[in-house]
């Protein structure tokens, strides 16, 4: 799920309400802000954690600054994973996050790089609303991409990512991400769930990764979903070990939320 900035998206009250309605143990979000003025200088993933009653959360910045405006890549000295237990501060940033009511044993981060070229994209001018926004085409430069993973006390490792929108480059990122996820699974003796906005249309992530898609539904745009960009993939969890959760539009994102409930 992707959370837009407050100026064009929901109020903090709406965010809390929407997250509480989802009622899940783990939430992975993309396109979130951390201390950025455009979203009220708040820590959005901490607000998500508070709304779901989670003690564990982490934010992984992809850039310092505001996407589409003024931003820069992280320096080697800047915090790569900011958590509820991290000492110190982090400048206004943009990235991805995970919140969990299940104890997190370890956090992991993987750098996935960015495409040297951008492409024209059709984007909503007022994303995050329940009504249909106007669309416009703009040339978008690709920002650095990454993955954030949480190894949980229940035997799962949840991997969250937001891959590049540049065709071909996102497939290379998925290949690297799959190898990294499998390595974590071996090292931690856990089962991996890979989730997030893969920016790949329905069928491609499964065909390319050979992993199962545990949720098959169109997710974008939220006001009339016609394509699946968001996935939960696994090669270890069988279909009879989980079921998709029947989420409806959250009202806080231009993507529909997806989720699963494990049965075994």
Beta strands, then each sheet from edge to edge (+ up, - down):
strand 1: 26-34
strand 2: 56-65
strand 3: 71-72
strand 4: 82-83
strand 5: 93-100
strand 6: 104-113
strand 7: 119-124
strand 8: 135-140
strand 9: 145-152
strand 10: 156-162
strand 11: 191-197
strand 12: 212-213
strand 13: 230-234
strand 14: 242-244
strand 15: 260-262
sheet 1: 1+ 5- 2+ 3-
sheet 2: 1+ 5- 2+ 4-
sheet 3: 6+ 9- 10+ 11+ 13- 12+
sheet 4: 7+ 8-
sheet 5: 14+ 15-
end
